[in-house]
């Protein structure tokens, strides 16, 4: 859901965008933040 919300927000701000390298970046960043949060919540940060 965070991925699609970030991509939707990008398209609202840039309605003429058609380059996946540009509109996928906010979605990937949003998912990165979700994964970081989940790792911290599970207590798995800095573990190998």
PQR file with spaces between the fields and no chain letter, atoms N, CA, C, O and H, PARSE charges and radii, in Angstrom:
ATOM       1  N    UNK     1       0.821   -1.192    0.000 -0.4000 1.5000
ATOM       2  CA   UNK     1       0.000    0.000    0.000 -0.0000 2.0000
ATOM       3  C    UNK     1       0.870    1.263    0.000  0.5500 1.7000
ATOM       4  O    UNK     1       0.560    2.196   -0.740 -0.5500 1.4000
ATOM       5  N    UNK     2       1.944    1.336    0.795 -0.4000 1.5000
ATOM       6  CA   UNK     2       2.780    2.542    0.751 -0.0000 2.0000
ATOM       7  C    UNK     2       3.376    2.777   -0.636  0.5500 1.7000
ATOM       8  O    UNK     2       3.519    3.918   -1.076 -0.5500 1.4000
ATOM       9  H    UNK     2       2.197    0.578    1.397  0.4000 1.0000
ATOM      10  N    UNK     3       3.726    1.669   -1.326 -0.4000 1.5000
ATOM      11  CA   UNK     3       4.285    1.806   -2.668 -0.0000 2.0000
ATOM      12  C    UNK     3       3.285    2.474   -3.603  0.5500 1.7000
ATOM      13  O    UNK     3       3.614    3.451   -4.275 -0.5500 1.4000
ATOM      14  H    UNK     3       3.609    0.742   -0.969  0.4000 1.0000
ATOM      15  N    UNK     4       2.077    1.951   -3.644 -0.4000 1.5000
ATOM      16  CA   UNK     4       1.074    2.494   -4.567 -0.0000 2.0000
ATOM      17  C    UNK     4       0.669    3.911   -4.182  0.5500 1.7000
ATOM      18  O    UNK     4       0.414    4.739   -5.057 -0.5500 1.4000
ATOM      19  H    UNK     4       1.810    1.157   -3.098  0.4000 1.0000
ATOM      20  N    UNK     5       0.606    4.202   -2.887 -0.4000 1.5000
ATOM      21  CA   UNK     5       0.274    5.568   -2.464 -0.0000 2.0000
ATOM      22  C    UNK     5       1.337    6.558   -2.911  0.5500 1.7000
ATOM      23  O    UNK     5       1.008    7.655   -3.364 -0.5500 1.4000
ATOM      24  H    UNK     5       0.813    3.530   -2.176  0.4000 1.0000
ATOM      25  N    UNK     6       2.606    6.187   -2.793 -0.4000 1.5000
ATOM      26  CA   UNK     6       3.687    7.081   -3.209 -0.0000 2.0000
ATOM      27  C    UNK     6       3.658    7.308   -4.719  0.5500 1.7000
ATOM      28  O    UNK     6       3.882    8.424   -5.188 -0.5500 1.4000
ATOM      29  H    UNK     6       2.873    5.296   -2.425  0.4000 1.0000
ATOM      30  N    UNK     7       3.382    6.247   -5.478 -0.4000 1.5000
ATOM      31  CA   UNK     7       3.313    6.386   -6.939 -0.0000 2.0000
ATOM      32  C    UNK     7       2.115    7.253   -7.331  0.5500 1.7000
ATOM      33  O    UNK     7       2.225    8.088   -8.230 -0.5500 1.4000
ATOM      34  H    UNK     7       3.201    5.340   -5.097  0.4000 1.0000
ATOM      35  N    UNK     8       0.976    7.062   -6.667 -0.4000 1.5000
ATOM      36  CA   UNK     8      -0.204    7.893   -6.945 -0.0000 2.0000
ATOM      37  C    UNK     8       0.088    9.361   -6.667  0.5500 1.7000
ATOM      38  O    UNK     8      -0.274   10.233   -7.456 -0.5500 1.4000
ATOM      39  H    UNK     8       0.887    6.384   -5.938  0.4000 1.0000
ATOM      40  N    UNK     9       0.749    9.632   -5.533 -0.4000 1.5000
ATOM      41  CA   UNK     9       1.091   11.015   -5.198 -0.0000 2.0000
ATOM      42  C    UNK     9       2.023   11.617   -6.241  0.5500 1.7000
ATOM      43  O    UNK     9       1.896   12.792   -6.585 -0.5500 1.4000
ATOM      44  H    UNK     9       1.043    8.923   -4.892  0.4000 1.0000
ATOM      45  N    UNK    10       2.966   10.811   -6.750 -0.4000 1.5000
ATOM      46  CA   UNK    10       3.878   11.296   -7.783 -0.0000 2.0000
ATOM      47  C    UNK    10       3.096   11.679   -9.041  0.5500 1.7000
ATOM      48  O    UNK    10       3.347   12.724   -9.640 -0.5500 1.4000
ATOM      49  H    UNK    10       3.069    9.856   -6.471  0.4000 1.0000
ATOM      50  N    UNK    11       2.154   10.830   -9.434 -0.4000 1.5000
ATOM      51  CA   UNK    11       1.375   11.124  -10.639 -0.0000 2.0000
ATOM      52  C    UNK    11       0.444   12.316  -10.452  0.5500 1.7000
ATOM      53  O    UNK    11       0.150   13.024  -11.415 -0.5500 1.4000
ATOM      54  H    UNK    11       1.950    9.981   -8.947  0.4000 1.0000
ATOM      55  N    UNK    12      -0.019   12.546   -9.240 -0.4000 1.5000
ATOM      56  CA   UNK    12      -0.826   13.739   -8.984 -0.0000 2.0000
ATOM      57  C    UNK    12       0.029   14.987   -9.169  0.5500 1.7000
ATOM      58  O    UNK    12      -0.422   15.979   -9.743 -0.5500 1.4000
ATOM      59  H    UNK    12       0.220   11.970   -8.458  0.4000 1.0000
ATOM      60  N    UNK    13       1.265   14.930   -8.680 -0.4000 1.5000
ATOM      61  CA   UNK    13       2.175   16.074   -8.797 -0.0000 2.0000
ATOM      62  C    UNK    13       2.748   16.215  -10.205  0.5500 1.7000
ATOM      63  O    UNK    13       3.066   17.323  -10.637 -0.5500 1.4000
ATOM      64  H    UNK    13       1.631   14.125   -8.215  0.4000 1.0000
ATOM      65  N    UNK    14       2.881   15.089  -10.926 -0.4000 1.5000
ATOM      66  CA   UNK    14       3.474   15.089  -12.271 -0.0000 2.0000
ATOM      67  C    UNK    14       2.564   14.317  -13.226  0.5500 1.7000
ATOM      68  O    UNK    14       2.877   13.179  -13.576 -0.5500 1.4000
ATOM      69  H    UNK    14       2.622   14.190  -10.575  0.4000 1.0000
ATOM      70  N    UNK    15       1.458   14.901  -13.650 -0.4000 1.5000
ATOM      71  CA   UNK    15       0.489   14.157  -14.475 -0.0000 2.0000
ATOM      72  C    UNK    15       1.011   13.718  -15.845  0.5500 1.7000
ATOM      73  O    UNK    15       0.461   12.788  -16.435 -0.5500 1.4000
ATOM      74  H    UNK    15       1.203   15.826  -13.366  0.4000 1.0000
ATOM      75  N    UNK    16       2.048   14.359  -16.357 -0.4000 1.5000
ATOM      76  CA   UNK    16       2.566   13.994  -17.675 -0.0000 2.0000
ATOM      77  C    UNK    16       3.729   13.004  -17.609  0.5500 1.7000
ATOM      78  O    UNK    16       4.323   12.693  -18.641 -0.5500 1.4000
ATOM      79  H    UNK    16       2.495   15.114  -15.878  0.4000 1.0000
ATOM      80  N    UNK    17       4.060   12.514  -16.442 -0.4000 1.5000
ATOM      81  CA   UNK    17       5.203   11.612  -16.279 -0.0000 2.0000
ATOM      82  C    UNK    17       4.941   10.284  -16.977  0.5500 1.7000
ATOM      83  O    UNK    17       3.832    9.750  -16.938 -0.5500 1.4000
ATOM      84  H    UNK    17       3.577   12.767  -15.603  0.4000 1.0000
ATOM      85  N    UNK    18       5.995    9.759  -17.621 -0.4000 1.5000
ATOM      86  CA   UNK    18       5.868    8.455  -18.267 -0.0000 2.0000
ATOM      87  C    UNK    18       7.162    7.644  -18.190  0.5500 1.7000
ATOM      88  O    UNK    18       7.277    6.605  -18.840 -0.5500 1.4000
ATOM      89  H    UNK    18       6.896   10.192  -17.652  0.4000 1.0000
ATOM      90  N    UNK    19       8.131    8.105  -17.407 -0.4000 1.5000
ATOM      91  CA   UNK    19       9.405    7.412  -17.256 -0.0000 2.0000
ATOM      92  C    UNK    19       9.386    6.586  -15.967  0.5500 1.7000
ATOM      93  O    UNK    19       9.363    7.155  -14.876 -0.5500 1.4000
ATOM      94  H    UNK    19       8.037    8.950  -16.879  0.4000 1.0000
ATOM      95  N    UNK    20       9.395    5.259  -16.076 -0.4000 1.5000
ATOM      96  CA   UNK    20       9.313    4.431  -14.872 -0.0000 2.0000
ATOM      97  C    UNK    20      10.467    4.660  -13.901  0.5500 1.7000
ATOM      98  O    UNK    20      10.316    4.441  -12.699 -0.5500 1.4000
ATOM      99  H    UNK    20       9.413    4.796  -16.962  0.4000 1.0000
ATOM     100  N    UNK    21      11.612    5.094  -14.406 -0.4000 1.5000
ATOM     101  CA   UNK    21      12.731    5.373  -13.498 -0.0000 2.0000
ATOM     102  C    UNK    21      12.398    6.513  -12.557  0.5500 1.7000
ATOM     103  O    UNK    21      12.906    6.567  -11.437 -0.5500 1.4000
ATOM     104  H    UNK    21      11.735    5.272  -15.383  0.4000 1.0000
ATOM     105  N    UNK    22      11.553    7.419  -13.000 -0.4000 1.5000
ATOM     106  CA   UNK    22      11.178    8.571  -12.174 -0.0000 2.0000
ATOM     107  C    UNK    22      10.009    8.244  -11.255  0.5500 1.7000
ATOM     108  O    UNK    22      10.058    8.570  -10.069 -0.5500 1.4000
ATOM     109  H    UNK    22      11.140    7.376  -13.909  0.4000 1.0000
ATOM     110  N    UNK    23       8.952    7.605  -11.773 -0.4000 1.5000
ATOM     111  CA   UNK    23       7.766    7.407  -10.932 -0.0000 2.0000
ATOM     112  C    UNK    23       7.869    6.192  -10.013  0.5500 1.7000
ATOM     113  O    UNK    23       7.092    6.076   -9.065 -0.5500 1.4000
ATOM     114  H    UNK    23       8.912    7.340  -12.736  0.4000 1.0000
ATOM     115  N    UNK    24       8.805    5.289  -10.270 -0.4000 1.5000
ATOM     116  CA   UNK    24       8.987    4.149   -9.376 -0.0000 2.0000
ATOM     117  C    UNK    24       9.845    4.498   -8.160  0.5500 1.7000
ATOM     118  O    UNK    24       9.745    3.834   -7.128 -0.5500 1.4000
ATOM     119  H    UNK    24       9.436    5.383  -11.039  0.4000 1.0000
ATOM     120  N    UNK    25      10.677    5.518   -8.265 -0.4000 1.5000
ATOM     121  CA   UNK    25      11.581    5.886   -7.173 -0.0000 2.0000
ATOM     122  C    UNK    25      10.844    6.220   -5.881  0.5500 1.7000
ATOM     123  O    UNK    25      11.232    5.704   -4.832 -0.5500 1.4000
ATOM     124  H    UNK    25      10.757    6.058   -9.103  0.4000 1.0000
ATOM     125  N    UNK    26       9.797    7.057   -5.893 -0.4000 1.5000
ATOM     126  CA   UNK    26       9.096    7.324   -4.632 -0.0000 2.0000
ATOM     127  C    UNK    26       8.471    6.060   -4.031  0.5500 1.7000
ATOM     128  O    UNK    26       8.429    5.912   -2.810 -0.5500 1.4000
ATOM     129  H    UNK    26       9.482    7.476   -6.744  0.4000 1.0000
ATOM     130  N    UNK    27       7.996    5.172   -4.863 -0.4000 1.5000
ATOM     131  CA   UNK    27       7.414    3.925   -4.375 -0.0000 2.0000
ATOM     132  C    UNK    27       8.453    3.037   -3.713  0.5500 1.7000
ATOM     133  O    UNK    27       8.202    2.446   -2.663 -0.5500 1.4000
ATOM     134  H    UNK    27       8.030    5.292   -5.855  0.4000 1.0000
ATOM     135  N    UNK    28       9.628    2.948   -4.340 -0.4000 1.5000
ATOM     136  CA   UNK    28      10.700    2.146   -3.754 -0.0000 2.0000
ATOM     137  C    UNK    28      11.169    2.745   -2.437  0.5500 1.7000
ATOM     138  O    UNK    28      11.463    2.010   -1.495 -0.5500 1.4000
ATOM     139  H    UNK    28       9.831    3.428   -5.193  0.4000 1.0000
ATOM     140  N    UNK    29      11.245    4.072   -2.359 -0.4000 1.5000
ATOM     141  CA   UNK    29      11.641    4.735   -1.109 -0.0000 2.0000
ATOM     142  C    UNK    29      10.625    4.471   -0.008  0.5500 1.7000
ATOM     143  O    UNK    29      10.999    4.227    1.139 -0.5500 1.4000
ATOM     144  H    UNK    29      11.006    4.669   -3.124  0.4000 1.0000
ATOM     145  N    UNK    30       9.351    4.517   -0.348 -0.4000 1.5000
ATOM     146  CA   UNK    30       8.302    4.256    0.642 -0.0000 2.0000
ATOM     147  C    UNK    30       8.415    2.829    1.172  0.5500 1.7000
ATOM     148  O    UNK    30       8.285    2.603    2.375 -0.5500 1.4000
ATOM     149  H    UNK    30       9.047    4.715   -1.280  0.4000 1.0000
ATOM     150  N    UNK    31       8.656    1.869    0.284 -0.4000 1.5000
ATOM     151  CA   UNK    31       8.802    0.481    0.724 -0.0000 2.0000
ATOM     152  C    UNK    31      10.061    0.295    1.550  0.5500 1.7000
ATOM     153  O    UNK    31      10.077   -0.495    2.495 -0.5500 1.4000
ATOM     154  H    UNK    31       8.762    2.053   -0.693  0.4000 1.0000
ATOM     155  N    UNK    32      11.106    1.009    1.204 -0.4000 1.5000
ATOM     156  CA   UNK    32      12.344    0.941    1.979 -0.0000 2.0000
ATOM     157  C    UNK    32      12.091    1.363    3.421  0.5500 1.7000
ATOM     158  O    UNK    32      12.597    0.738    4.353 -0.5500 1.4000
ATOM     159  H    UNK    32      11.093    1.651    0.437  0.4000 1.0000
ATOM     160  N    UNK    33      11.308    2.423    3.602 -0.4000 1.5000
ATOM     161  CA   UNK    33      10.991    2.896    4.947 -0.0000 2.0000
ATOM     162  C    UNK    33      10.143    1.878    5.708  0.5500 1.7000
ATOM     163  O    UNK    33      10.322    1.706    6.914 -0.5500 1.4000
ATOM     164  H    UNK    33      10.898    2.931    2.845  0.4000 1.0000
ATOM     165  N    UNK    34       9.231    1.210    5.024 -0.4000 1.5000
ATOM     166  CA   UNK    34       8.404    0.179    5.664 -0.0000 2.0000
ATOM     167  C    UNK    34       9.288   -0.977    6.131  0.5500 1.7000
ATOM     168  O    UNK    34       9.135   -1.466    7.250 -0.5500 1.4000
ATOM     169  H    UNK    34       9.086    1.350    4.044  0.4000 1.0000
ATOM     170  N    UNK    35      10.203   -1.407    5.282 -0.4000 1.5000
ATOM     171  CA   UNK    35      11.083   -2.522    5.630 -0.0000 2.0000
ATOM     172  C    UNK    35      11.974   -2.146    6.810  0.5500 1.7000
ATOM     173  O    UNK    35      12.157   -2.951    7.723 -0.5500 1.4000
ATOM     174  H    UNK    35      10.328   -1.010    4.373  0.4000 1.0000
ATOM     175  N    UNK    36      12.529   -0.939    6.803 -0.4000 1.5000
ATOM     176  CA   UNK    36      13.356   -0.479    7.923 -0.0000 2.0000
ATOM     177  C    UNK    36      12.545   -0.489    9.211  0.5500 1.7000
ATOM     178  O    UNK    36      13.035   -0.929   10.251 -0.5500 1.4000
ATOM     179  H    UNK    36      12.381   -0.285    6.061  0.4000 1.0000
ATOM     180  N    UNK    37      11.319   -0.012    9.150 -0.4000 1.5000
ATOM     181  CA   UNK    37      10.459    0.005   10.332 -0.0000 2.0000
ATOM     182  C    UNK    37      10.190   -1.416   10.835  0.5500 1.7000
ATOM     183  O    UNK    37      10.283   -1.680   12.033 -0.5500 1.4000
ATOM     184  H    UNK    37      10.920    0.345    8.305  0.4000 1.0000
ATOM     185  N    UNK    38       9.860   -2.323    9.922 -0.4000 1.5000
ATOM     186  CA   UNK    38       9.563   -3.706   10.318 -0.0000 2.0000
ATOM     187  C    UNK    38      10.791   -4.384   10.930  0.5500 1.7000
ATOM     188  O    UNK    38      10.662   -5.132   11.899 -0.5500 1.4000
ATOM     189  H    UNK    38       9.785   -2.108    8.948  0.4000 1.0000
ATOM     190  N    UNK    39      11.966   -4.132   10.379 -0.4000 1.5000
ATOM     191  CA   UNK    39      13.200   -4.699   10.931 -0.0000 2.0000
ATOM     192  C    UNK    39      13.405   -4.205   12.357  0.5500 1.7000
ATOM     193  O    UNK    39      13.761   -4.984   13.241 -0.5500 1.4000
ATOM     194  H    UNK    39      12.070   -3.524    9.592  0.4000 1.0000
ATOM     195  N    UNK    40      13.181   -2.913   12.584 -0.4000 1.5000
ATOM     196  CA   UNK    40      13.347   -2.356   13.925 -0.0000 2.0000
ATOM     197  C    UNK    40      12.292   -2.882   14.887  0.5500 1.7000
ATOM     198  O    UNK    40      12.608   -3.185   16.037 -0.5500 1.4000
ATOM     199  H    UNK    40      12.892   -2.279   11.866  0.4000 1.0000
ATOM     200  N    UNK    41      11.049   -2.997   14.443 -0.4000 1.5000
ATOM     201  CA   UNK    41       9.969   -3.498   15.299 -0.0000 2.0000
ATOM     202  C    UNK    41      10.241   -4.941   15.728  0.5500 1.7000
ATOM     203  O    UNK    41       9.965   -5.315   16.869 -0.5500 1.4000
ATOM     204  H    UNK    41      10.791   -2.752   13.508  0.4000 1.0000
ATOM     205  N    UNK    42      10.773   -5.736   14.827 -0.4000 1.5000
ATOM     206  CA   UNK    42      11.041   -7.142   15.132 -0.0000 2.0000
ATOM     207  C    UNK    42      12.339   -7.339   15.908  0.5500 1.7000
ATOM     208  O    UNK    42      12.667   -8.462   16.290 -0.5500 1.4000
ATOM     209  H    UNK    42      10.997   -5.433   13.901  0.4000 1.0000
ATOM     210  N    UNK    43      13.073   -6.267   16.141 -0.4000 1.5000
ATOM     211  CA   UNK    43      14.326   -6.375   16.877 -0.0000 2.0000
ATOM     212  C    UNK    43      15.437   -7.027   16.082  0.5500 1.7000
ATOM     213  O    UNK    43      16.345   -7.623   16.661 -0.5500 1.4000
ATOM     214  H    UNK    43      12.806   -5.355   15.831  0.4000 1.0000
ATOM     215  N    UNK    44      15.379   -6.925   14.781 -0.4000 1.5000
ATOM     216  CA   UNK    44      16.370   -7.567   13.927 -0.0000 2.0000
ATOM     217  C    UNK    44      17.426   -6.608   13.400  0.5500 1.7000
ATOM     218  O    UNK    44      18.246   -6.998   12.569 -0.5500 1.4000
ATOM     219  H    UNK    44      14.641   -6.441   14.311  0.4000 1.0000
ATOM     220  N    UNK    45      17.426   -5.378   13.860 -0.4000 1.5000
ATOM     221  CA   UNK    45      18.402   -4.403   13.380 -0.0000 2.0000
ATOM     222  C    UNK    45      19.804   -4.815   13.824  0.5500 1.7000
ATOM     223  O    UNK    45      20.003   -5.267   14.952 -0.5500 1.4000
ATOM     224  H    UNK    45      16.760   -5.062   14.536  0.4000 1.0000
ATOM     225  N    UNK    46      20.762   -4.654   12.931 -0.4000 1.5000
ATOM     226  CA   UNK    46      22.179   -4.938   13.194 -0.0000 2.0000
ATOM     227  C    UNK    46      22.433   -6.397   13.566  0.5500 1.7000
ATOM     228  O    UNK    46      23.343   -6.686   14.342 -0.5500 1.4000
ATOM     229  H    UNK    46      20.601   -4.287   12.014  0.4000 1.0000
ATOM     230  N    UNK    47      21.658   -7.298   13.033 -0.4000 1.5000
ATOM     231  CA   UNK    47      21.861   -8.731   13.270 -0.0000 2.0000
ATOM     232  C    UNK    47      22.220   -9.407   11.956  0.5500 1.7000
ATOM     233  O    UNK    47      21.737   -9.033   10.888 -0.5500 1.4000
ATOM     234  H    UNK    47      20.919   -7.064   12.402  0.4000 1.0000
ATOM     235  N    UNK    48      23.051  -10.378   12.058 -0.4000 1.5000
ATOM     236  CA   UNK    48      23.465  -11.116   10.861 -0.0000 2.0000
ATOM     237  C    UNK    48      22.878  -12.502   10.898  0.5500 1.7000
ATOM     238  O    UNK    48      23.103  -13.292    9.981 -0.5500 1.4000
ATOM     239  H    UNK    48      23.444  -10.682   12.926  0.4000 1.0000
